[in-house]
Amino acid sequence: MTRLCLENVTVDYPIYGSSRTFRGILKRRTGGFIKREIEGQGRVVVRALESLSLDLNHGDRLGIVGHNGAGKSTLLRVCAGVYEPSDGRVILEGKVSSLLNTAPGLDPDDTGYENIMTCGLFLGMTRKEIVRKTPEIEEFTELGEYLDLPARTYSAGMLTRLGFAIATAIDPEILVLDEGLGAGDARFAEKAKARVNSLIDRTSILILASHSEGLIQAMCSKAILLDTGKIKAVGSTNEIIAMYRERSMQAG
């Protein structure tokens, strides 16, 4: 059974060479808070997540809601295994795939086909899996013979198509997804939307961070409200979005 469990997870970012003035600037610009200062070392620590617990199982579709700096990106990266907790632990049963951007290690000097292989490996696919998926990736990109050329010869839109096609070719058990996904012009964007929906359908557990209320409501079955690195509420997507709106109005 697929499962992702976070038990009292805390994440601290050490800031080196800071001053008291910098501490004030930092506090205003981040959602974390200054936890402590190491005397004589000129170092402060920003706590991005504090004692955060989650337990997700097969079929869960979790939306993460919160203002900029609330800790959403840090939480995604902990779930994806990019960040190690400073305290607490992560219990994982199943394969995690993260889709946090649409350029998963693209090398401008490699051809499109070479990038399909290296980026696929970067995302955790096997060589056999990548070879099997290459024709489908090739067709989706609509790049044709350009796939034989170095990626540095591509336009920005072509690079986005290639990266998006590779990133969404994975077969995840647990999918960690950022809302910031785009894929070129309007016609191609429709193809991209259908591809993401297909990716989510074959995922056991979804974790999505987004500012889009419509996206959270369409893709998630429940949500959490994150603020200053802590979970303030857990509930249905409608309940959490209503609470987020209310808090945003009060803050404004």
N, C-alpha and C positions, 0 to 999 in steps of 0.2 A: 504494500500500500504506500502510495506517495505521501510524503509529509515534510513540512518545513516548520520547525519550531524554534522560536527565539525565547530564551529564558533570561530575563533581567539583563538585557544587553545594554551596555554603556559604551559609547565611542568618544574618546577625547582626541583633540588635535593639538599637539604641542606647537606653540608659536615661539620661535627663537629670535633673540635680538630685539624684543619689543620693549617699548617704553611705556610709562603711564599714559602719555598722550595717545600713543598707539592703541592702548587698551580701550580708551574711550571711543576712538574711531571704530575699532573692531566691534565693540559692543553695539554700536549704532547700525552697523552694516551686516551683521549676521544674526541668525535666529538662535544660535547657541548662546551660552553665557560663559563668562569668565569663572572658572572653577577655583583656580588657585595660582599662586605665583611661587616659583622656586627661588628663594632668597639667594642673592649673590650670583645667580645664573642669568638674570635678565630674561626669564622665560615665563610665559603665561600659557594656560591651557584652556582651550575652548571646548566645552562639552556639547557635542552635536546631538547625541542621543543619551537618555538617562533611564536606566532600569526599565527598558522596553521589553514587553513580552507579547508574543503572538503564537498561535498554534493553527496552522493551515493544513487541511487534508484534501484528498481527492475530491474534485468538483468545486472547490472554493475559488471564487473570483473576487479578489480584494482590491478595492480602490483606496488610494492614499490621498487625502485632501489636506491642504494647509497652505498658508501664505508662503511667499518666498523666504527661504531661510529657516523654515520650520523643521527641516531635517529629512525631507522626502528623498533627496538624492543620496544622502548618507544611508538611509534605510534600504533603498534599492541596492546599493553597493554591498551592504552587509548581507542581504539576501542572496546576492549573486556570488558571494565569496570573494569580492574584490577587497573589502576591508575586513580586518580581524577585529573583533570587539576588544576594547580595553578591559572590560569585565563582562561576566555572563558567558553564555555559550549558545551556539547554533547547532541544532540537531537536524540533520538532513537525511532523508530517505528518498532517493530518486536523483535524476540528472537535472541540474539547473542550467538553463540557457538564458543569457541576458541580451536584450535588444535595447541598448541605451543610446545608440546612435546608428547612422546608416553608412559609416565608413569604418568597418571593423578591421583596421590594420592595412588599408590599401597602400601599396607601394607604387609611386608614380613611375618608377623605372621598369616595373614588371608589366608584361602584357595582361590583357583582360583575363585570358585563360590561366596565366600564372597566378594572378590575384585570386581567382576562384579557388585554386588549390590552397594557397597559403592562408587566405582569410577563412576558408572552410576549416582548416586545421586549427586556426586561432579560435574558432567558435566551438571546437570540440568534436567536429565530425571526423570520421576515419577517411583515409584515402579512398577506400572502396566506396564509401558513402558519397564522397564528393564526385568521383567519376560517374557514379550512377545518376547524380543530380545535375551534372553539368549541362546536358542537353536541355533540361527544363529551365535552368538558370539562363542559358544562352537565349532561349526563345523569349523568356520574359523581359530581358533587357532590351530587346529589339536593336542591339548594337551591331549585329551582323559581322562583317569583316573587321570592324574596329577592335574586336576582341583579340585579334592577332597583333595589334599595335600596343606600344607602351601607354599606360594610363595617363602619362603626362600630356599626351596629345588629345585627351578628351576635354570636352567642355564640362562646366560644373554640373550641368544637368545629366550628362552621360555618366559622370562619376557617381552621382546620386543613384541613378538607375542600377549601376553595377553593384554598388555597396548594398543597396536595398534588396536586390535580388539574392545576393549571397546570404545576407543576414536573416532573411525570412525563409531560407531553404532548410533550416534546422527542424528537427523533430523533437521538440522539448517535452519533458515531463513537468517541469516547473519553469514557467516563463516569467522573467522579470522585465517589464516593459515601461519605457518612458514615452510620454505623449509626443515628444518632439521628433516625430517622423514625417518627413516629406519626401515626395518622389516626383519632382518635375512638373510638367504642365498638367492642365485639368484632366485631359483624357487619360494620361498615364496615372494620375492620382486616383482615378476611379478603379483602375486595375490594382493599384497598390492597396486600396481599401479592402477590396475583395480578398487579396492575398493575406493581409493581416487577419481578417476575419477567419479565413481558413486555418491560419497558424494557431489562433486562439482556440478554435473548435477542437483541434487535436492535442490540446494542452490539458494536463491533469489539474494543475494549479496555476492561476494567473495572479500576478501582483502588478498593479498599474498605478503609477503616480501621474496625476494630471490636474491642471487648472480648469479643464473643460467639464462642466457639469453634465453635458449631453454625453460625452465619452464615458464618464464614470457610470451614468445611468444605463447606457446601452451595453456596456461590457462587463459590469460587475454586479455581483449579487449582494455584497455587503461592503462597508467602507469604514475607515477609521479617520478621525480628525487629529492631525498632528500639530503640535504647537510647542516651540522651544524644546524640541527633542523628546517630548512626552506624548503619549496617547491620551487625549482629553475625552474621547468618546468613541464607542464602537456601536454600530447599528446598521440598519438598512441604508441603501444609498440615498433615498429620499430624506431620511431623518438626518443623516450626517451633512448632506448638502444644505438643508434648511438651517442647521446649527451653524455651519460655516458662513452662510449668508448673514445670519444675525450677528455673529461675532465681527464680520467684516464691516457691517454697518455701524456697530458700536465703536470700532476702531477708527472709522472715518469721521 
